[in-house]
């Protein structure tokens, strides 16, 4: 086990066009710990284009009709800044 935690969600905005024509876009954000994952999960649930948001223990397997976009917690600073207490230090 890698010790990583994954936040998986379907991105309705990115699904169905560009590289996702005829596919669903699933965004997976790799987190180092539960605190990071919870911040990303809460931010994703507040975004109207994200659905089926879940914290999972394994990287999702490739499936037909699904394009996975994989990012790290550090790649998503705008997502977790709102959910961090003022003055708190968040490590990526």
Beta strands, then each sheet from edge to edge (+ up, - down):
strand 1: 5-11
strand 2: 24-31
strand 3: 50-56
strand 4: 66-72
sheet 1: 3+ 1- 2+ 4+
end
